[in-house]
Amino acid sequence: MSARLIDPHLISARQDRLRSQLEQAPFDSVLTLSAANFDYATGYRSVSATVHGISPLAALVSADELLVIGPVADSAPGFDAGLNPDDYLAYGRFYFESDNGSARASQLVDEHADYAQALAAAVTRLQLQHGRIGIDERACPMPLRHQLAELLPLVQFVDASDWLAGVRAIKLPGEVALLEQSARIVESAILAGIAAAGVGVTEAEIARVVTSAMVTADTEPRFVVVTSGPRSALADAYATNRALQPGDLLRFDVGGMYEGYWSDLGRTAVIGEPSAKQKSFYEAILVAEQAQFDMARPGVLAQDLFTRAVDVVEASGGPRPYRRQHCGHGIGLEVYESPIIRPDSPTPLEAGMTFCFETPYYELGWGGMMVEDTLVVTENGIRLLSDRGRDLTVVAA
């Protein structure tokens, strides 16, 4: 998979949106800590964050400045990706060599002792020691929070987690384009997997086809769920060497990342002609997903979409009761973003929000099925970013 850097115009547009929203925020600047919020502010995605599972970088954003705080190891790749070397405050110890020691990354060893010290230095540099700073609270470990309180006793930190989620919930046109590309790539990869299916073919063999198609299209596979027969009811499970048999349901739930933006799609096939139950249950969940599409528009509450989906499944010949914890979720730089389509979510939809709507069903001992698609909310309704292969595909036995 070749490396791809995000369009610098989109980075600038996201920074402009952050700053425009900051004008009405209950704080003067904002400190992003999670990998997704940091990416939104800077356009840089850290390999070490992926490897270790914890983002080691932060961005301090004010009305007219942006400082990046990160480990020395991320400095050189960060500069290569477009970060400003003069606005990078490093911590820790890592060695980059350069001719005559002139490269900025080779000069950063031990600039600051640790993460907290570097964060405090950034606040001081922007003269915010007496200010109100929005902090990415949910991504801030408690020990770091205590260190910041000790190092910056006069700063009033305000929880900005929900505020940041709200900023990112409304997607810019460039973000929608990347989400559509991500969805289309995964959609094509799943269809390639279905085309490779047949009696005797294993789940693992099909998963390799899906994965290969994603990688070829410069998309990073993040999860490739290919399950069949009774295993199709296992929700999130790895593919195995189980060989497909006549009558099996074949369920796909696949997610990838294209230039930082997620995809998450679900499709179902059946090996040979479907049974009456397979046919009626799948038709019910497909009609229910369509009912969500038809209902969704600005002002509609997320919880009302959930109720609609459940009611339609039950009224259309599907399982009764149809039990779900949610029937969709926002998607963007994270695979699950607010709002979630669940029974206790009174959040109204807004134009520019992007979602995955889904209506899965899992019955242990029998099988599972799902249809899941990506969409963007428009002024008058929705536009699907994935729309191929949504029917129950019959694979010749």
C-alpha positions as CSV (number, residue, x, y, z in Angstrom):
1,M,0.0,0.0,0.0
2,S,1.5,3.3,-1.1
3,A,1.7,6.2,1.3
4,R,-0.9,9.0,0.8
5,L,-0.9,12.4,2.3
6,I,-4.1,14.3,2.8
7,D,-4.8,17.4,0.6
8,P,-3.3,20.4,2.3
9,H,-6.4,22.4,1.3
10,L,-8.6,20.1,3.4
11,I,-6.2,20.5,6.3
12,S,-6.6,24.3,6.0
13,A,-10.3,24.0,5.7
14,R,-10.6,21.9,8.9
15,Q,-8.4,24.4,10.8
16,D,-10.6,27.2,9.6
17,R,-13.6,25.4,10.9
18,L,-12.0,24.8,14.2
19,R,-11.1,28.4,14.6
20,S,-14.5,29.7,13.4
21,Q,-16.2,27.5,16.0
22,L,-13.6,28.6,18.6
23,E,-15.0,32.1,18.3
24,Q,-18.2,31.0,20.1
25,A,-16.6,28.4,22.4
26,P,-16.5,28.9,26.2
27,F,-12.7,28.9,26.1
28,D,-10.0,30.8,24.3
29,S,-8.0,27.9,22.8
30,V,-8.4,24.2,22.6
31,L,-6.0,21.3,23.3
32,T,-6.6,18.2,21.1
33,L,-5.2,14.9,22.4
34,S,-7.0,12.0,20.7
35,A,-5.5,10.7,17.5
36,A,-8.6,11.7,15.6
37,N,-8.9,15.2,17.0
38,F,-5.1,15.7,16.5
39,D,-5.4,14.5,12.9
40,Y,-8.4,16.9,12.3
41,A,-6.3,19.9,13.6
42,T,-3.0,19.0,11.9
43,G,-3.5,16.5,9.1
44,Y,-0.7,14.3,10.5
45,R,-1.3,10.6,11.4
46,S,1.2,9.0,13.7
47,V,2.5,5.5,13.0
48,S,3.6,5.2,16.7
49,A,0.0,6.1,17.8
50,T,-1.2,3.1,15.7
51,V,1.5,0.8,17.0
52,H,1.0,1.7,20.7
53,G,-2.7,2.4,20.7
54,I,-2.3,5.7,22.5
55,S,-1.7,9.0,20.7
56,P,1.5,10.6,21.9
57,L,0.8,14.0,20.2
58,A,-1.3,17.0,20.9
59,A,-2.2,20.2,19.1
60,L,-2.8,23.5,20.9
61,V,-5.0,25.7,18.7
62,S,-5.8,29.3,19.3
63,A,-7.4,32.0,17.1
64,D,-4.2,32.6,15.1
65,E,-1.6,29.9,16.1
66,L,-1.2,26.2,16.2
67,L,1.5,24.4,18.1
68,V,2.2,20.7,17.9
69,I,3.5,18.7,20.9
70,G,5.0,15.3,20.2
71,P,7.8,12.9,20.8
72,V,11.1,13.4,19.0
73,A,10.5,10.2,17.0
74,D,7.4,11.9,15.3
75,S,9.3,15.1,14.4
76,A,11.0,14.0,11.2
77,P,7.9,12.2,9.7
78,G,5.7,15.0,10.9
79,F,7.8,17.6,9.1
80,D,7.8,15.5,6.0
81,A,4.0,15.4,6.2
82,G,3.8,19.2,6.5
83,L,4.1,20.1,10.1
84,N,5.9,23.4,10.8
85,P,9.3,22.6,12.4
86,D,9.3,25.9,14.3
87,D,6.0,25.1,15.9
88,Y,6.9,21.6,17.1
89,L,7.6,21.2,20.8
90,A,9.4,17.8,21.3
91,Y,9.8,15.6,24.3
92,G,11.7,12.5,25.1
93,R,14.8,10.9,23.5
94,F,15.2,9.7,20.0
95,Y,18.1,10.2,17.6
96,F,17.9,11.4,14.0
97,E,21.3,12.2,12.5
98,S,21.9,14.9,9.8
99,D,24.8,16.6,8.0
100,N,26.4,19.1,10.4
101,G,23.5,18.5,12.8
102,S,21.6,21.2,10.9
103,A,18.2,19.4,10.5
104,R,15.7,20.5,13.1
105,A,14.7,16.9,14.0
106,S,18.3,16.1,14.9
107,Q,18.3,18.9,17.5
108,L,15.3,18.0,19.5
109,V,16.6,15.3,21.8
110,D,15.7,16.0,25.4
111,E,14.1,19.4,24.5
112,H,11.5,18.7,27.1
113,A,11.6,15.9,29.7
114,D,8.1,14.5,29.1
115,Y,4.7,15.1,27.5
116,A,3.4,17.3,30.3
117,Q,6.4,19.5,30.3
118,A,6.1,20.0,26.6
119,L,2.4,20.8,26.9
120,A,3.1,23.3,29.6
121,A,5.8,24.9,27.4
122,A,3.3,25.3,24.5
123,V,0.8,27.0,26.8
124,T,3.5,29.3,28.0
125,R,4.7,30.1,24.5
126,L,1.1,31.3,23.6
127,Q,0.9,33.2,26.9
128,L,-2.2,31.2,28.0
129,Q,-1.0,30.6,31.6
130,H,-4.0,32.6,32.9
131,G,-6.5,31.5,30.2
132,R,-9.4,29.1,29.7
133,I,-8.3,26.2,27.6
134,G,-10.6,23.6,26.2
135,I,-9.1,20.2,26.8
136,D,-9.8,16.8,25.1
137,E,-10.8,15.4,28.5
138,R,-11.8,11.9,27.4
139,A,-8.4,11.4,25.8
140,C,-6.5,12.8,28.7
141,P,-5.1,10.1,31.2
142,M,-5.7,11.1,34.8
143,P,-1.9,11.2,35.6
144,L,-1.4,13.7,32.7
145,R,-4.3,15.7,33.9
146,H,-2.8,16.0,37.4
147,Q,0.6,17.0,36.0
148,L,-1.0,19.7,33.9
149,A,-2.8,21.0,37.0
150,E,0.5,21.2,38.9
151,L,2.5,22.8,36.0
152,L,-0.3,25.2,35.0
153,P,-2.1,26.1,38.3
154,L,-3.7,29.2,36.9
155,V,-5.1,27.7,33.8
156,Q,-8.8,26.9,33.8
157,F,-9.2,23.7,31.9
158,V,-12.7,23.2,30.4
159,D,-13.9,19.8,29.1
160,A,-14.0,20.2,25.3
161,S,-14.6,16.6,24.3
162,D,-18.3,17.1,23.3
163,W,-17.4,20.4,21.6
164,L,-14.7,18.7,19.5
165,A,-17.1,15.9,18.5
166,G,-19.6,18.6,17.5
167,V,-17.1,20.4,15.3
168,R,-16.1,17.2,13.6
169,A,-19.7,15.9,13.2
170,I,-20.5,18.4,10.4
171,K,-18.3,17.2,7.5
172,L,-16.7,19.5,5.0
173,P,-17.2,18.7,1.3
174,G,-13.6,17.4,1.1
175,E,-14.2,15.0,4.0
176,V,-17.4,13.7,2.4
177,A,-15.4,13.0,-0.8
178,L,-12.9,11.0,1.2
179,L,-15.5,9.1,3.1
180,E,-17.3,8.2,-0.2
181,Q,-14.0,7.0,-1.7
182,S,-13.3,4.9,1.4
183,A,-16.8,3.4,1.3
184,R,-16.6,2.7,-2.4
185,I,-13.3,0.9,-2.1
186,V,-14.6,-1.4,0.7
187,E,-17.9,-1.9,-1.2
188,S,-15.9,-3.1,-4.3
189,A,-13.7,-5.3,-2.0
190,I,-16.7,-7.0,-0.5
191,L,-18.2,-7.6,-4.0
192,A,-14.9,-9.1,-5.0
193,G,-15.1,-11.4,-2.0
194,I,-18.6,-12.5,-2.9
195,A,-17.5,-13.1,-6.5
196,A,-14.8,-15.5,-5.1
197,A,-17.2,-17.4,-2.9
198,G,-18.5,-20.9,-3.7
199,V,-18.9,-24.3,-2.2
200,G,-15.6,-25.4,-0.7
201,V,-14.1,-22.0,-0.6
202,T,-13.0,-21.0,2.9
203,E,-13.8,-17.9,4.9
204,A,-10.1,-17.1,5.1
205,E,-9.6,-17.4,1.3
206,I,-12.5,-14.9,0.8
207,A,-11.1,-12.6,3.5
208,R,-7.7,-12.5,1.6
209,V,-9.5,-11.4,-1.5
210,V,-11.2,-8.6,0.3
211,T,-8.0,-7.5,2.1
212,S,-6.0,-7.6,-1.2
213,A,-8.6,-5.5,-3.0
214,M,-8.5,-2.9,-0.2
215,V,-4.7,-2.7,-0.1
216,T,-4.5,-2.4,-3.9
217,A,-6.8,0.6,-3.7
218,D,-4.5,2.3,-1.1
219,T,-6.9,1.6,1.8
220,E,-5.7,0.3,5.1
221,P,-7.8,-2.8,6.2
222,R,-8.8,-2.3,9.9
223,F,-11.3,-5.2,10.3
224,V,-12.3,-7.9,7.8
225,V,-15.2,-10.0,9.2
226,V,-16.1,-12.8,6.8
227,T,-18.2,-15.5,8.6
228,S,-20.4,-18.2,7.2
229,G,-23.0,-20.7,8.2
230,P,-23.7,-20.8,11.9
231,R,-20.5,-18.7,12.4
232,S,-22.2,-15.8,10.6
233,A,-24.1,-15.2,13.9
234,L,-20.8,-14.4,15.7
235,A,-20.9,-10.6,15.0
236,D,-17.2,-9.5,15.2
237,A,-15.1,-12.7,14.6
238,Y,-12.1,-13.6,12.5
239,A,-12.4,-15.6,9.4
240,T,-11.4,-19.3,9.7
241,N,-10.7,-22.2,7.4
242,R,-14.3,-23.2,7.5
243,A,-15.4,-24.2,3.9
244,L,-18.6,-22.9,2.6
245,Q,-21.5,-25.3,2.2
246,P,-24.8,-25.2,0.3
247,G,-27.4,-23.2,2.3
248,D,-24.8,-21.1,4.2
249,L,-25.3,-17.5,4.9
250,L,-22.1,-15.5,4.2
251,R,-21.8,-12.3,6.2
252,F,-19.3,-9.5,5.6
253,D,-18.6,-6.6,8.0
254,V,-15.6,-4.7,6.7
255,G,-13.9,-1.5,7.7
256,G,-10.9,0.3,6.3
257,M,-9.2,3.7,6.3
258,Y,-8.5,5.9,3.3
259,E,-6.4,9.0,3.9
260,G,-7.5,8.9,7.6
261,Y,-11.2,8.5,6.9
262,W,-13.0,5.3,7.9
263,S,-15.4,3.0,6.0
264,D,-17.7,0.4,7.6
265,L,-20.0,-1.6,5.4
266,G,-22.0,-4.8,5.8
267,R,-23.3,-7.2,3.1
268,T,-24.8,-10.7,3.1
269,A,-24.8,-13.5,0.5
270,V,-26.3,-17.0,0.6
271,I,-24.8,-20.2,-1.0
272,G,-27.5,-21.6,-3.2
273,E,-31.2,-20.5,-3.1
274,P,-32.2,-19.0,0.2
275,S,-34.6,-20.7,2.6
276,A,-37.9,-19.0,3.3
277,K,-36.6,-17.7,6.7
278,Q,-33.4,-16.4,5.2
279,K,-35.3,-14.6,2.5
280,S,-38.0,-13.1,4.7
281,F,-35.6,-12.0,7.5
282,Y,-33.2,-10.4,5.0
283,E,-36.0,-8.6,3.2
284,A,-37.1,-7.2,6.6
285,I,-33.8,-5.8,7.6
286,L,-33.2,-4.4,4.1
287,V,-36.6,-2.7,4.1
288,A,-35.9,-1.3,7.6
289,E,-32.6,0.2,6.4
290,Q,-34.4,1.8,3.5
291,A,-37.0,3.2,5.9
292,Q,-34.2,4.9,7.8
293,F,-32.9,6.4,4.5
294,D,-36.4,7.7,3.7
295,M,-36.9,9.2,7.1
296,A,-33.5,10.8,7.7
297,R,-33.2,14.6,7.1
298,P,-32.1,17.6,9.2
299,G,-34.1,17.9,12.4
300,V,-35.0,14.2,12.7
301,L,-33.9,12.8,16.0
302,A,-31.4,9.9,16.1
303,Q,-33.6,8.0,18.6
304,D,-36.6,8.3,16.2
305,L,-34.6,6.7,13.4
306,F,-33.8,3.8,15.8
307,T,-37.4,3.3,16.6
308,R,-38.4,3.4,12.9
309,A,-35.8,0.7,12.0
310,V,-36.9,-1.7,14.8
311,D,-40.6,-1.2,14.1
312,V,-40.2,-1.9,10.3
313,V,-38.1,-5.0,10.9
314,E,-40.8,-6.5,13.1
315,A,-43.7,-5.4,10.8
316,S,-42.0,-6.7,7.7
317,G,-41.7,-10.4,8.5
318,G,-38.4,-10.2,10.4
319,P,-37.6,-11.4,13.8
320,R,-39.9,-10.5,16.7
321,P,-38.8,-9.0,18.9
322,Y,-36.0,-7.4,17.0
323,R,-33.5,-6.4,19.6
324,R,-30.7,-4.0,18.9
325,Q,-28.6,-1.6,21.0
326,H,-28.2,0.7,18.0
327,C,-29.1,0.9,14.3
328,G,-26.3,3.2,13.1
329,H,-23.5,5.6,14.0
330,G,-21.6,8.6,12.8
331,I,-18.4,8.0,10.9
332,G,-15.4,10.0,9.9
333,L,-11.9,10.1,11.3
334,E,-13.2,7.5,13.8
335,V,-15.3,4.5,12.9
336,Y,-17.8,5.4,15.6
337,E,-18.6,9.1,16.0
338,S,-21.5,11.0,17.5
339,P,-24.4,10.7,17.2
340,I,-25.2,7.1,17.6
341,I,-28.6,5.9,16.3
342,R,-29.9,4.4,19.5
343,P,-33.0,4.6,21.7
344,D,-31.7,7.2,24.1
345,S,-30.1,9.7,21.6
346,P,-32.2,12.9,21.2
347,T,-29.6,14.5,18.9
348,P,-31.2,16.0,15.8
349,L,-29.5,15.3,12.5
350,E,-27.9,18.2,10.6
351,A,-26.9,18.6,7.0
352,G,-23.3,17.5,6.6
353,M,-23.4,14.7,9.2
354,T,-22.2,11.3,7.9
355,F,-23.5,8.0,9.1
356,C,-23.5,4.3,8.7
357,F,-27.0,2.9,9.0
358,E,-27.3,-0.8,9.8
359,T,-29.8,-3.4,10.7
360,P,-28.0,-6.6,11.6
361,Y,-29.5,-9.8,13.0
362,Y,-27.6,-12.5,14.8
363,E,-29.2,-15.9,15.8
364,L,-26.8,-18.3,17.4
365,G,-27.0,-21.8,15.9
366,W,-28.7,-20.5,12.8
367,G,-26.8,-17.6,11.3
368,G,-26.4,-13.9,11.0
369,M,-27.1,-11.2,8.3
370,M,-26.6,-7.6,7.9
371,V,-26.8,-4.6,5.5
372,E,-24.8,-1.5,6.4
373,D,-24.3,1.6,4.3
374,T,-22.6,5.0,4.5
375,L,-24.5,8.2,3.8
376,V,-24.4,12.0,4.2
377,V,-27.3,14.0,5.4
378,T,-28.3,16.8,2.9
379,E,-30.6,19.7,3.2
380,N,-33.5,17.7,1.9
381,G,-32.7,14.1,3.0
382,I,-29.6,11.9,2.5
383,R,-27.2,10.9,-0.2
384,L,-25.9,7.3,-0.2
385,L,-22.1,6.9,-0.4
386,S,-22.5,3.2,-0.9
387,D,-25.3,1.5,-2.7
388,R,-24.1,-1.7,-4.6
389,G,-24.8,-5.3,-3.6
390,R,-27.4,-4.4,-0.9
391,D,-29.7,-7.3,-1.9
392,L,-29.2,-10.8,-0.5
393,T,-26.8,-12.1,-3.2
394,V,-27.3,-15.7,-4.3
395,V,-24.0,-17.5,-5.0
396,A,-24.4,-20.6,-7.2
397,A,-24.0,-23.8,-5.1
